[in-house]
Amino acid sequence: MIQTADVLETGGRLVVMSYHSLEDRLVKNFIAKGKLSGEVEKDFFGNDQTI
């Protein structure tokens, strides 16, 4: 997953198939935040911070 940004061309599509909710969470977290694990960064009000 980490190499995706290096090989995906501008305008390209990424398809990820997951069969378990834990895998799905990792993929969604990586795409949204650029992290594979760890707690989601939150602002002062408790809202998720996105990169």
ModelCIF file with pLDDT and N, C-alpha, C, O atoms, coordinates in Angstrom:
data_MODEL
#
_entry.id   MODEL 
#
_entity.id                         1 
_entity.type                       polymer 
_entity.pdbx_number_of_molecules   1 
#
_entity_poly.entity_id                      1 
_entity_poly.type                           'polypeptide(L)' 
_entity_poly.nstd_linkage                   no 
_entity_poly.nstd_monomer                   no 
_entity_poly.pdbx_seq_one_letter_code       MIQTADVLETGGRLVVMSYHSLEDRLVKNFIAKGKLSGEVEKDFFGNDQTI 
_entity_poly.pdbx_seq_one_letter_code_can   MIQTADVLETGGRLVVMSYHSLEDRLVKNFIAKGKLSGEVEKDFFGNDQTI 
_entity_poly.pdbx_strand_id                 A 
#
loop_
_entity_poly_seq.entity_id 
_entity_poly_seq.num 
_entity_poly_seq.mon_id 
_entity_poly_seq.hetero 
1 1  MET n 
1 2  ILE n 
1 3  GLN n 
1 4  THR n 
1 5  ALA n 
1 6  ASP n 
1 7  VAL n 
1 8  LEU n 
1 9  GLU n 
1 10 THR n 
1 11 GLY n 
1 12 GLY n 
1 13 ARG n 
1 14 LEU n 
1 15 VAL n 
1 16 VAL n 
1 17 MET n 
1 18 SER n 
1 19 TYR n 
1 20 HIS n 
1 21 SER n 
1 22 LEU n 
1 23 GLU n 
1 24 ASP n 
1 25 ARG n 
1 26 LEU n 
1 27 VAL n 
1 28 LYS n 
1 29 ASN n 
1 30 PHE n 
1 31 ILE n 
1 32 ALA n 
1 33 LYS n 
1 34 GLY n 
1 35 LYS n 
1 36 LEU n 
1 37 SER n 
1 38 GLY n 
1 39 GLU n 
1 40 VAL n 
1 41 GLU n 
1 42 LYS n 
1 43 ASP n 
1 44 PHE n 
1 45 PHE n 
1 46 GLY n 
1 47 ASN n 
1 48 ASP n 
1 49 GLN n 
1 50 THR n 
1 51 ILE n 
#
_struct_asym.id          A 
_struct_asym.entity_id   1 
#
loop_
_ma_qa_metric.id 
_ma_qa_metric.mode 
_ma_qa_metric.name 
_ma_qa_metric.software_group_id 
_ma_qa_metric.type 
1 global pLDDT . pLDDT 
2 local  pLDDT . pLDDT 
#
_ma_qa_metric_global.metric_id      1 
_ma_qa_metric_global.metric_value   75.12 
_ma_qa_metric_global.model_id       1 
_ma_qa_metric_global.ordinal_id     1 
#
loop_
_ma_qa_metric_local.label_asym_id 
_ma_qa_metric_local.label_comp_id 
_ma_qa_metric_local.label_seq_id 
_ma_qa_metric_local.metric_id 
_ma_qa_metric_local.metric_value 
_ma_qa_metric_local.model_id 
_ma_qa_metric_local.ordinal_id 
A MET 1  2 61.00 1 1  
A ILE 2  2 66.00 1 2  
A GLN 3  2 76.00 1 3  
A THR 4  2 74.00 1 4  
A ALA 5  2 72.00 1 5  
A ASP 6  2 80.00 1 6  
A VAL 7  2 83.00 1 7  
A LEU 8  2 79.00 1 8  
A GLU 9  2 84.00 1 9  
A THR 10 2 84.00 1 10 
A GLY 11 2 86.00 1 11 
A GLY 12 2 85.00 1 12 
A ARG 13 2 85.00 1 13 
A LEU 14 2 81.00 1 14 
A VAL 15 2 83.00 1 15 
A VAL 16 2 80.00 1 16 
A MET 17 2 82.00 1 17 
A SER 18 2 78.00 1 18 
A TYR 19 2 82.00 1 19 
A HIS 20 2 80.00 1 20 
A SER 21 2 77.00 1 21 
A LEU 22 2 77.00 1 22 
A GLU 23 2 79.00 1 23 
A ASP 24 2 81.00 1 24 
A ARG 25 2 79.00 1 25 
A LEU 26 2 78.00 1 26 
A VAL 27 2 79.00 1 27 
A LYS 28 2 80.00 1 28 
A ASN 29 2 76.00 1 29 
A PHE 30 2 76.00 1 30 
A ILE 31 2 76.00 1 31 
A ALA 32 2 75.00 1 32 
A LYS 33 2 71.00 1 33 
A GLY 34 2 67.00 1 34 
A LYS 35 2 64.00 1 35 
A LEU 36 2 59.00 1 36 
A SER 37 2 61.00 1 37 
A GLY 38 2 59.00 1 38 
A GLU 39 2 65.00 1 39 
A VAL 40 2 66.00 1 40 
A GLU 41 2 71.00 1 41 
A LYS 42 2 77.00 1 42 
A ASP 43 2 79.00 1 43 
A PHE 44 2 81.00 1 44 
A PHE 45 2 83.00 1 45 
A GLY 46 2 79.00 1 46 
A ASN 47 2 80.00 1 47 
A ASP 48 2 75.00 1 48 
A GLN 49 2 69.00 1 49 
A THR 50 2 59.00 1 50 
A ILE 51 2 52.00 1 51 
#
loop_
_atom_site.group_PDB 
_atom_site.id 
_atom_site.type_symbol 
_atom_site.label_atom_id 
_atom_site.label_alt_id 
_atom_site.label_comp_id 
_atom_site.label_asym_id 
_atom_site.label_entity_id 
_atom_site.label_seq_id 
_atom_site.pdbx_PDB_ins_code 
_atom_site.Cartn_x 
_atom_site.Cartn_y 
_atom_site.Cartn_z 
_atom_site.occupancy 
_atom_site.B_iso_or_equiv 
_atom_site.pdbx_formal_charge 
_atom_site.auth_seq_id 
_atom_site.auth_comp_id 
_atom_site.auth_asym_id 
_atom_site.auth_atom_id 
_atom_site.pdbx_PDB_model_num 
ATOM 1   N N  . MET A 1 1  ? 0.807   -1.191 0.000   1.00 61.00 ? 1  MET A N  1 
ATOM 2   C CA . MET A 1 1  ? 0.000   0.000  0.000   1.00 61.00 ? 1  MET A CA 1 
ATOM 3   C C  . MET A 1 1  ? 0.852   1.258  0.000   1.00 61.00 ? 1  MET A C  1 
ATOM 4   O O  . MET A 1 1  ? 0.482   2.254  -0.621  1.00 61.00 ? 1  MET A O  1 
ATOM 5   N N  . ILE A 1 2  ? 1.971   1.229  0.676   1.00 66.00 ? 2  ILE A N  1 
ATOM 6   C CA . ILE A 1 2  ? 2.790   2.423  0.790   1.00 66.00 ? 2  ILE A CA 1 
ATOM 7   C C  . ILE A 1 2  ? 3.345   2.847  -0.564  1.00 66.00 ? 2  ILE A C  1 
ATOM 8   O O  . ILE A 1 2  ? 3.528   4.042  -0.798  1.00 66.00 ? 2  ILE A O  1 
ATOM 9   N N  . GLN A 1 3  ? 3.618   1.906  -1.458  1.00 76.00 ? 3  GLN A N  1 
ATOM 10  C CA . GLN A 1 3  ? 4.193   2.210  -2.771  1.00 76.00 ? 3  GLN A CA 1 
ATOM 11  C C  . GLN A 1 3  ? 3.156   2.735  -3.750  1.00 76.00 ? 3  GLN A C  1 
ATOM 12  O O  . GLN A 1 3  ? 3.513   3.170  -4.845  1.00 76.00 ? 3  GLN A O  1 
ATOM 13  N N  . THR A 1 4  ? 1.906   2.705  -3.389  1.00 74.00 ? 4  THR A N  1 
ATOM 14  C CA . THR A 1 4  ? 0.835   3.107  -4.298  1.00 74.00 ? 4  THR A CA 1 
ATOM 15  C C  . THR A 1 4  ? 1.043   4.509  -4.839  1.00 74.00 ? 4  THR A C  1 
ATOM 16  O O  . THR A 1 4  ? 0.870   4.731  -6.037  1.00 74.00 ? 4  THR A O  1 
ATOM 17  N N  . ALA A 1 5  ? 1.406   5.452  -4.001  1.00 72.00 ? 5  ALA A N  1 
ATOM 18  C CA . ALA A 1 5  ? 1.584   6.839  -4.447  1.00 72.00 ? 5  ALA A CA 1 
ATOM 19  C C  . ALA A 1 5  ? 2.709   6.959  -5.472  1.00 72.00 ? 5  ALA A C  1 
ATOM 20  O O  . ALA A 1 5  ? 2.679   7.849  -6.322  1.00 72.00 ? 5  ALA A O  1 
ATOM 21  N N  . ASP A 1 6  ? 3.693   6.076  -5.401  1.00 80.00 ? 6  ASP A N  1 
ATOM 22  C CA . ASP A 1 6  ? 4.814   6.133  -6.333  1.00 80.00 ? 6  ASP A CA 1 
ATOM 23  C C  . ASP A 1 6  ? 4.477   5.577  -7.709  1.00 80.00 ? 6  ASP A C  1 
ATOM 24  O O  . ASP A 1 6  ? 5.041   6.032  -8.705  1.00 80.00 ? 6  ASP A O  1 
ATOM 25  N N  . VAL A 1 7  ? 3.578   4.611  -7.790  1.00 83.00 ? 7  VAL A N  1 
ATOM 26  C CA . VAL A 1 7  ? 3.299   3.954  -9.067  1.00 83.00 ? 7  VAL A CA 1 
ATOM 27  C C  . VAL A 1 7  ? 1.974   4.377  -9.713  1.00 83.00 ? 7  VAL A C  1 
ATOM 28  O O  . VAL A 1 7  ? 1.764   4.131  -10.901 1.00 83.00 ? 7  VAL A O  1 
ATOM 29  N N  . LEU A 1 8  ? 1.096   4.998  -8.961  1.00 79.00 ? 8  LEU A N  1 
ATOM 30  C CA . LEU A 1 8  ? -0.203  5.406  -9.503  1.00 79.00 ? 8  LEU A CA 1 
ATOM 31  C C  . LEU A 1 8  ? -0.045  6.725  -10.253 1.00 79.00 ? 8  LEU A C  1 
ATOM 32  O O  . LEU A 1 8  ? 0.445   7.708  -9.698  1.00 79.00 ? 8  LEU A O  1 
ATOM 33  N N  . GLU A 1 9  ? -0.460  6.738  -11.500 1.00 84.00 ? 9  GLU A N  1 
ATOM 34  C CA . GLU A 1 9  ? -0.354  7.943  -12.308 1.00 84.00 ? 9  GLU A CA 1 
ATOM 35  C C  . GLU A 1 9  ? -1.469  8.918  -11.960 1.00 84.00 ? 9  GLU A C  1 
ATOM 36  O O  . GLU A 1 9  ? -2.501  8.526  -11.415 1.00 84.00 ? 9  GLU A O  1 
ATOM 37  N N  . THR A 1 10 ? -1.256  10.181 -12.275 1.00 84.00 ? 10 THR A N  1 
ATOM 38  C CA . THR A 1 10 ? -2.281  11.191 -12.051 1.00 84.00 ? 10 THR A CA 1 
ATOM 39  C C  . THR A 1 10 ? -3.542  10.812 -12.818 1.00 84.00 ? 10 THR A C  1 
ATOM 40  O O  . THR A 1 10 ? -3.485  10.531 -14.015 1.00 84.00 ? 10 THR A O  1 
ATOM 41  N N  . GLY A 1 11 ? -4.667  10.806 -12.135 1.00 86.00 ? 11 GLY A N  1 
ATOM 42  C CA . GLY A 1 11 ? -5.923  10.408 -12.755 1.00 86.00 ? 11 GLY A CA 1 
ATOM 43  C C  . GLY A 1 11 ? -6.148  8.914  -12.773 1.00 86.00 ? 11 GLY A C  1 
ATOM 44  O O  . GLY A 1 11 ? -7.187  8.443  -13.236 1.00 86.00 ? 11 GLY A O  1 
ATOM 45  N N  . GLY A 1 12 ? -5.160  8.149  -12.263 1.00 85.00 ? 12 GLY A N  1 
ATOM 46  C CA . GLY A 1 12 ? -5.288  6.693  -12.220 1.00 85.00 ? 12 GLY A CA 1 
ATOM 47  C C  . GLY A 1 12 ? -6.285  6.256  -11.162 1.00 85.00 ? 12 GLY A C  1 
ATOM 48  O O  . GLY A 1 12 ? -6.708  7.055  -10.327 1.00 85.00 ? 12 GLY A O  1 
ATOM 49  N N  . ARG A 1 13 ? -6.652  5.001  -11.199 1.00 85.00 ? 13 ARG A N  1 
ATOM 50  C CA . ARG A 1 13 ? -7.620  4.460  -10.242 1.00 85.00 ? 13 ARG A CA 1 
ATOM 51  C C  . ARG A 1 13 ? -6.968  3.381  -9.398  1.00 85.00 ? 13 ARG A C  1 
ATOM 52  O O  . ARG A 1 13 ? -6.151  2.598  -9.883  1.00 85.00 ? 13 ARG A O  1 
ATOM 53  N N  . LEU A 1 14 ? -7.337  3.356  -8.147  1.00 81.00 ? 14 LEU A N  1 
ATOM 54  C CA . LEU A 1 14 ? -6.849  2.355  -7.212  1.00 81.00 ? 14 LEU A CA 1 
ATOM 55  C C  . LEU A 1 14 ? -8.032  1.501  -6.782  1.00 81.00 ? 14 LEU A C  1 
ATOM 56  O O  . LEU A 1 14 ? -9.054  2.022  -6.334  1.00 81.00 ? 14 LEU A O  1 
ATOM 57  N N  . VAL A 1 15 ? -7.889  0.195  -6.919  1.00 83.00 ? 15 VAL A N  1 
ATOM 58  C CA . VAL A 1 15 ? -8.935  -0.728 -6.494  1.00 83.00 ? 15 VAL A CA 1 
ATOM 59  C C  . VAL A 1 15 ? -8.373  -1.576 -5.369  1.00 83.00 ? 15 VAL A C  1 
ATOM 60  O O  . VAL A 1 15 ? -7.308  -2.176 -5.508  1.00 83.00 ? 15 VAL A O  1 
ATOM 61  N N  . VAL A 1 16 ? -9.086  -1.625 -4.259  1.00 80.00 ? 16 VAL A N  1 
ATOM 62  C CA . VAL A 1 16 ? -8.668  -2.418 -3.103  1.00 80.00 ? 16 VAL A CA 1 
ATOM 63  C C  . VAL A 1 16 ? -9.832  -3.303 -2.704  1.00 80.00 ? 16 VAL A C  1 
ATOM 64  O O  . VAL A 1 16 ? -10.944 -2.823 -2.483  1.00 80.00 ? 16 VAL A O  1 
ATOM 65  N N  . MET A 1 17 ? -9.572  -4.594 -2.614  1.00 82.00 ? 17 MET A N  1 
ATOM 66  C CA . MET A 1 17 ? -10.602 -5.532 -2.162  1.00 82.00 ? 17 MET A CA 1 
ATOM 67  C C  . MET A 1 17 ? -10.215 -6.023 -0.777  1.00 82.00 ? 17 MET A C  1 
ATOM 68  O O  . MET A 1 17 ? -9.097  -6.490 -0.562  1.00 82.00 ? 17 MET A O  1 
ATOM 69  N N  . SER A 1 18 ? -11.138 -5.915 0.151   1.00 78.00 ? 18 SER A N  1 
ATOM 70  C CA . SER A 1 18 ? -10.882 -6.445 1.491   1.00 78.00 ? 18 SER A CA 1 
ATOM 71  C C  . SER A 1 18 ? -12.082 -7.285 1.903   1.00 78.00 ? 18 SER A C  1 
ATOM 72  O O  . SER A 1 18 ? -13.219 -7.014 1.518   1.00 78.00 ? 18 SER A O  1 
ATOM 73  N N  . TYR A 1 19 ? -11.802 -8.292 2.682   1.00 82.00 ? 19 TYR A N  1 
ATOM 74  C CA . TYR A 1 19 ? -12.844 -9.221 3.087   1.00 82.00 ? 19 TYR A CA 1 
ATOM 75  C C  . TYR A 1 19 ? -13.150 -9.144 4.578   1.00 82.00 ? 19 TYR A C  1 
ATOM 76  O O  . TYR A 1 19 ? -14.077 -9.792 5.062   1.00 82.00 ? 19 TYR A O  1 
ATOM 77  N N  . HIS A 1 20 ? -12.370 -8.350 5.299   1.00 80.00 ? 20 HIS A N  1 
ATOM 78  C CA . HIS A 1 20 ? -12.570 -8.221 6.737   1.00 80.00 ? 20 HIS A CA 1 
ATOM 79  C C  . HIS A 1 20 ? -12.614 -6.747 7.108   1.00 80.00 ? 20 HIS A C  1 
ATOM 80  O O  . HIS A 1 20 ? -11.931 -5.931 6.488   1.00 80.00 ? 20 HIS A O  1 
ATOM 81  N N  . SER A 1 21 ? -13.400 -6.401 8.099   1.00 77.00 ? 21 SER A N  1 
ATOM 82  C CA . SER A 1 21 ? -13.538 -5.008 8.486   1.00 77.00 ? 21 SER A CA 1 
ATOM 83  C C  . SER A 1 21 ? -12.222 -4.423 8.994   1.00 77.00 ? 21 SER A C  1 
ATOM 84  O O  . SER A 1 21 ? -11.987 -3.225 8.833   1.00 77.00 ? 21 SER A O  1 
ATOM 85  N N  . LEU A 1 22 ? -11.364 -5.233 9.599   1.00 77.00 ? 22 LEU A N  1 
ATOM 86  C CA . LEU A 1 22 ? -10.083 -4.721 10.075  1.00 77.00 ? 22 LEU A CA 1 
ATOM 87  C C  . LEU A 1 22 ? -9.187  -4.318 8.911   1.00 77.00 ? 22 LEU A C  1 
ATOM 88  O O  . LEU A 1 22 ? -8.488  -3.307 8.982   1.00 77.00 ? 22 LEU A O  1 
ATOM 89  N N  . GLU A 1 23 ? -9.206  -5.108 7.840   1.00 79.00 ? 23 GLU A N  1 
ATOM 90  C CA . GLU A 1 23 ? -8.444  -4.748 6.644   1.00 79.00 ? 23 GLU A CA 1 
ATOM 91  C C  . GLU A 1 23 ? -9.023  -3.479 6.029   1.00 79.00 ? 23 GLU A C  1 
ATOM 92  O O  . GLU A 1 23 ? -8.286  -2.581 5.621   1.00 79.00 ? 23 GLU A O  1 
ATOM 93  N N  . ASP A 1 24 ? -10.325 -3.419 5.967   1.00 81.00 ? 24 ASP A N  1 
ATOM 94  C CA . ASP A 1 24 ? -11.002 -2.274 5.390   1.00 81.00 ? 24 ASP A CA 1 
ATOM 95  C C  . ASP A 1 24 ? -10.633 -0.996 6.135   1.00 81.00 ? 24 ASP A C  1 
ATOM 96  O O  . ASP A 1 24 ? -10.407 0.046  5.519   1.00 81.00 ? 24 ASP A O  1 
ATOM 97  N N  . ARG A 1 25 ? -10.576 -1.080 7.442   1.00 79.00 ? 25 ARG A N  1 
ATOM 98  C CA . ARG A 1 25 ? -10.231 0.087  8.261   1.00 79.00 ? 25 ARG A CA 1 
ATOM 99  C C  . ARG A 1 25 ? -8.804  0.570  7.958   1.00 79.00 ? 25 ARG A C  1 
ATOM 100 O O  . ARG A 1 25 ? -8.567  1.774  7.869   1.00 79.00 ? 25 ARG A O  1 
ATOM 101 N N  . LEU A 1 26 ? -7.857  -0.361 7.799   1.00 78.00 ? 26 LEU A N  1 
ATOM 102 C CA . LEU A 1 26 ? -6.480  0.014  7.476   1.00 78.00 ? 26 LEU A CA 1 
ATOM 103 C C  . LEU A 1 26 ? -6.403  0.741  6.138   1.00 78.00 ? 26 LEU A C  1 
ATOM 104 O O  . LEU A 1 26 ? -5.722  1.758  6.005   1.00 78.00 ? 26 LEU A O  1 
ATOM 105 N N  . VAL A 1 27 ? -7.109  0.205  5.159   1.00 79.00 ? 27 VAL A N  1 
ATOM 106 C CA . VAL A 1 27 ? -7.083  0.806  3.820   1.00 79.00 ? 27 VAL A CA 1 
ATOM 107 C C  . VAL A 1 27 ? -7.709  2.192  3.853   1.00 79.00 ? 27 VAL A C  1 
ATOM 108 O O  . VAL A 1 27 ? -7.135  3.140  3.316   1.00 79.00 ? 27 VAL A O  1 
ATOM 109 N N  . LYS A 1 28 ? -8.868  2.325  4.469   1.00 80.00 ? 28 LYS A N  1 
ATOM 110 C CA . LYS A 1 28 ? -9.530  3.630  4.540   1.00 80.00 ? 28 LYS A CA 1 
ATOM 111 C C  . LYS A 1 28 ? -8.693  4.641  5.302   1.00 80.00 ? 28 LYS A C  1 
ATOM 112 O O  . LYS A 1 28 ? -8.613  5.806  4.913   1.00 80.00 ? 28 LYS A O  1 
ATOM 113 N N  . ASN A 1 29 ? -8.070  4.201  6.385   1.00 76.00 ? 29 ASN A N  1 
ATOM 114 C CA . ASN A 1 29 ? -7.228  5.098  7.172   1.00 76.00 ? 29 ASN A CA 1 
ATOM 115 C C  . ASN A 1 29 ? -6.015  5.547  6.363   1.00 76.00 ? 29 ASN A C  1 
ATOM 116 O O  . ASN A 1 29 ? -5.637  6.717  6.411   1.00 76.00 ? 29 ASN A O  1 
ATOM 117 N N  . PHE A 1 30 ? -5.404  4.626  5.621   1.00 76.00 ? 30 PHE A N  1 
ATOM 118 C CA . PHE A 1 30 ? -4.237  4.974  4.815   1.00 76.00 ? 30 PHE A CA 1 
ATOM 119 C C  . PHE A 1 30 ? -4.606  5.961  3.710   1.00 76.00 ? 30 PHE A C  1 
ATOM 120 O O  . PHE A 1 30 ? -3.886  6.934  3.480   1.00 76.00 ? 30 PHE A O  1 
ATOM 121 N N  . ILE A 1 31 ? -5.710  5.718  3.033   1.00 76.00 ? 31 ILE A N  1 
ATOM 122 C CA . ILE A 1 31 ? -6.108  6.602  1.943   1.00 76.00 ? 31 ILE A CA 1 
ATOM 123 C C  . ILE A 1 31 ? -6.487  7.979  2.472   1.00 76.00 ? 31 ILE A C  1 
ATOM 124 O O  . ILE A 1 31 ? -6.128  8.991  1.871   1.00 76.00 ? 31 ILE A O  1 
ATOM 125 N N  . ALA A 1 32 ? -7.201  8.031  3.579   1.00 75.00 ? 32 ALA A N  1 
ATOM 126 C CA . ALA A 1 32 ? -7.649  9.303  4.114   1.00 75.00 ? 32 ALA A CA 1 
ATOM 127 C C  . ALA A 1 32 ? -6.548  10.071 4.848   1.00 75.00 ? 32 ALA A C  1 
ATOM 128 O O  . ALA A 1 32 ? -6.449  11.292 4.728   1.00 75.00 ? 32 ALA A O  1 
ATOM 129 N N  . LYS A 1 33 ? -5.727  9.348  5.604   1.00 71.00 ? 33 LYS A N  1 
ATOM 130 C CA . LYS A 1 33 ? -4.783  10.021 6.490   1.00 71.00 ? 33 LYS A CA 1 
ATOM 131 C C  . LYS A 1 33 ? -3.315  9.785  6.146   1.00 71.00 ? 33 LYS A C  1 
ATOM 132 O O  . LYS A 1 33 ? -2.442  10.493 6.647   1.00 71.00 ? 33 LYS A O  1 
ATOM 133 N N  . GLY A 1 34 ? -3.035  8.800  5.299   1.00 67.00 ? 34 GLY A N  1 
ATOM 134 C CA . GLY A 1 34 ? -1.655  8.498  4.964   1.00 67.00 ? 34 GLY A CA 1 
ATOM 135 C C  . GLY A 1 34 ? -0.941  7.689  6.032   1.00 67.00 ? 34 GLY A C  1 
ATOM 136 O O  . GLY A 1 34 ? 0.288   7.637  6.053   1.00 67.00 ? 34 GLY A O  1 
ATOM 137 N N  . LYS A 1 35 ? -1.700  7.059  6.919   1.00 64.00 ? 35 LYS A N  1 
ATOM 138 C CA . LYS A 1 35 ? -1.118  6.258  7.989   1.00 64.00 ? 35 LYS A CA 1 
ATOM 139 C C  . LYS A 1 35 ? -1.687  4.854  7.939   1.00 64.00 ? 35 LYS A C  1 
ATOM 140 O O  . LYS A 1 35 ? -2.845  4.657  7.571   1.00 64.00 ? 35 LYS A O  1 
ATOM 141 N N  . LEU A 1 36 ? -0.877  3.886  8.306   1.00 59.00 ? 36 LEU A N  1 
ATOM 142 C CA . LEU A 1 36 ? -1.361  2.509  8.355   1.00 59.00 ? 36 LEU A CA 1 
ATOM 143 C C  . LEU A 1 36 ? -1.909  2.146  9.724   1.00 59.00 ? 36 LEU A C  1 
ATOM 144 O O  . LEU A 1 36 ? -2.843  1.351  9.825   1.00 59.00 ? 36 LEU A O  1 
ATOM 145 N N  . SER A 1 37 ? -1.347  2.712  10.764  1.00 61.00 ? 37 SER A N  1 
ATOM 146 C CA . SER A 1 37 ? -1.803  2.378  12.109  1.00 61.00 ? 37 SER A CA 1 
ATOM 147 C C  . SER A 1 37 ? -1.649  3.580  13.020  1.00 61.00 ? 37 SER A C  1 
ATOM 148 O O  . SER A 1 37 ? -1.160  4.633  12.612  1.00 61.00 ? 37 SER A O  1 
ATOM 149 N N  . GLY A 1 38 ? -2.069  3.405  14.243  1.00 59.00 ? 38 GLY A N  1 
ATOM 150 C CA . GLY A 1 38 ? -1.968  4.491  15.216  1.00 59.00 ? 38 GLY A CA 1 
ATOM 151 C C  . GLY A 1 38 ? -3.278  5.229  15.344  1.00 59.00 ? 38 GLY A C  1 
ATOM 152 O O  . GLY A 1 38 ? -4.213  5.025  14.570  1.00 59.00 ? 38 GLY A O  1 
ATOM 153 N N  . GLU A 1 39 ? -3.324  6.074  16.319  1.00 65.00 ? 39 GLU A N  1 
ATOM 154 C CA . GLU A 1 39 ? -4.556  6.821  16.557  1.00 65.00 ? 39 GLU A CA 1 
ATOM 155 C C  . GLU A 1 39 ? -4.708  7.928  15.535  1.00 65.00 ? 39 GLU A C  1 
ATOM 156 O O  . GLU A 1 39 ? -3.730  8.472  15.024  1.00 65.00 ? 39 GLU A O  1 
ATOM 157 N N  . VAL A 1 40 ? -5.939  8.241  15.256  1.00 66.00 ? 40 VAL A N  1 
ATOM 158 C CA . VAL A 1 40 ? -6.252  9.322  14.335  1.00 66.00 ? 40 VAL A CA 1 
ATOM 159 C C  . VAL A 1 40 ? -5.992  10.639 15.051  1.00 66.00 ? 40 VAL A C  1 
ATOM 160 O O  . VAL A 1 40 ? -6.395  10.821 16.200  1.00 66.00 ? 40 VAL A O  1 
ATOM 161 N N  . GLU A 1 41 ? -5.317  11.554 14.367  1.00 71.00 ? 41 GLU A N  1 
ATOM 162 C CA . GLU A 1 41 ? -5.056  12.859 14.966  1.00 71.00 ? 41 GLU A CA 1 
ATOM 163 C C  . GLU A 1 41 ? -6.351  13.649 15.021  1.00 71.00 ? 41 GLU A C  1 
ATOM 164 O O  . GLU A 1 41 ? -7.130  13.659 14.068  1.00 71.00 ? 41 GLU A O  1 
ATOM 165 N N  . LYS A 1 42 ? -6.572  14.309 16.148  1.00 77.00 ? 42 LYS A N  1 
ATOM 166 C CA . LYS A 1 42 ? -7.794  15.094 16.334  1.00 77.00 ? 42 LYS A CA 1 
ATOM 167 C C  . LYS A 1 42 ? -7.443  16.515 16.712  1.00 77.00 ? 42 LYS A C  1 
ATOM 168 O O  . LYS A 1 42 ? -6.411  16.774 17.331  1.00 77.00 ? 42 LYS A O  1 
ATOM 169 N N  . ASP A 1 43 ? -8.317  17.433 16.333  1.00 79.00 ? 43 ASP A N  1 
ATOM 170 C CA . ASP A 1 43 ? -8.096  18.823 16.710  1.00 79.00 ? 43 ASP A CA 1 
ATOM 171 C C  . ASP A 1 43 ? -8.608  19.080 18.120  1.00 79.00 ? 43 ASP A C  1 
ATOM 172 O O  . ASP A 1 43 ? -9.013  18.149 18.817  1.00 79.00 ? 43 ASP A O  1 
ATOM 173 N N  . PHE A 1 44 ? -8.591  20.323 18.535  1.00 81.00 ? 44 PHE A N  1 
ATOM 174 C CA . PHE A 1 44 ? -8.995  20.714 19.879  1.00 81.00 ? 44 PHE A CA 1 
ATOM 175 C C  . PHE A 1 44 ? -10.424 20.280 20.201  1.00 81.00 ? 44 PHE A C  1 
ATOM 176 O O  . PHE A 1 44 ? -10.740 19.984 21.353  1.00 81.00 ? 44 PHE A O  1 
ATOM 177 N N  . PHE A 1 45 ? -11.286 20.242 19.186  1.00 83.00 ? 45 PHE A N  1 
ATOM 178 C CA . PHE A 1 45 ? -12.693 19.913 19.377  1.00 83.00 ? 45 PHE A CA 1 
ATOM 179 C C  . PHE A 1 45 ? -12.996 18.424 19.234  1.00 83.00 ? 45 PHE A C  1 
ATOM 180 O O  . PHE A 1 45 ? -14.144 18.009 19.388  1.00 83.00 ? 45 PHE A O  1 
ATOM 181 N N  . GLY A 1 46 ? -11.972 17.616 18.939  1.00 79.00 ? 46 GLY A N  1 
ATOM 182 C CA . GLY A 1 46 ? -12.167 16.181 18.798  1.00 79.00 ? 46 GLY A CA 1 
ATOM 183 C C  . GLY A 1 46 ? -12.507 15.726 17.385  1.00 79.00 ? 46 GLY A C  1 
ATOM 184 O O  . GLY A 1 46 ? -12.852 14.564 17.172  1.00 79.00 ? 46 GLY A O  1 
ATOM 185 N N  . ASN A 1 47 ? -12.413 16.628 16.429  1.00 80.00 ? 47 ASN A N  1 
ATOM 186 C CA . ASN A 1 47 ? -12.679 16.279 15.025  1.00 80.00 ? 47 ASN A CA 1 
ATOM 187 C C  . ASN A 1 47 ? -11.447 15.660 14.403  1.00 80.00 ? 47 ASN A C  1 
ATOM 188 O O  . ASN A 1 47 ? -10.326 16.077 14.693  1.00 80.00 ? 47 ASN A O  1 
ATOM 189 N N  . ASP A 1 48 ? -11.647 14.651 13.535  1.00 75.00 ? 48 ASP A N  1 
ATOM 190 C CA . ASP A 1 48 ? -10.537 14.006 12.846  1.00 75.00 ? 48 ASP A CA 1 
ATOM 191 C C  . ASP A 1 48 ? -9.803  15.014 11.976  1.00 75.00 ? 48 ASP A C  1 
ATOM 192 O O  . ASP A 1 48 ? -10.421 15.831 11.294  1.00 75.00 ? 48 ASP A O  1 
ATOM 193 N N  . GLN A 1 49 ? -8.477  14.946 12.009  1.00 69.00 ? 49 GLN A N  1 
ATOM 194 C CA . GLN A 1 49 ? -7.654  15.802 11.164  1.00 69.00 ? 49 GLN A CA 1 
ATOM 195 C C  . GLN A 1 49 ? -7.275  15.031 9.920   1.00 69.00 ? 49 GLN A C  1 
ATOM 196 O O  . GLN A 1 49 ? -6.838  13.884 10.019  1.00 69.00 ? 49 GLN A O  1 
ATOM 197 N N  . THR A 1 50 ? -7.429  15.622 8.765   1.00 59.00 ? 50 THR A N  1 
ATOM 198 C CA . THR A 1 50 ? -7.031  14.971 7.513   1.00 59.00 ? 50 THR A CA 1 
ATOM 199 C C  . THR A 1 50 ? -5.816  15.694 6.964   1.00 59.00 ? 50 THR A C  1 
ATOM 200 O O  . THR A 1 50 ? -5.602  16.881 7.212   1.00 59.00 ? 50 THR A O  1 
ATOM 201 N N  . ILE A 1 51 ? -5.031  14.943 6.215   1.00 52.00 ? 51 ILE A N  1 
ATOM 202 C CA . ILE A 1 51 ? -3.810  15.526 5.625   1.00 52.00 ? 51 ILE A CA 1 
ATOM 203 C C  . ILE A 1 51 ? -4.164  16.222 4.346   1.00 52.00 ? 51 ILE A C  1 
ATOM 204 O O  . ILE A 1 51 ? -3.289  16.782 3.686   1.00 52.00 ? 51 ILE A O  1 
#
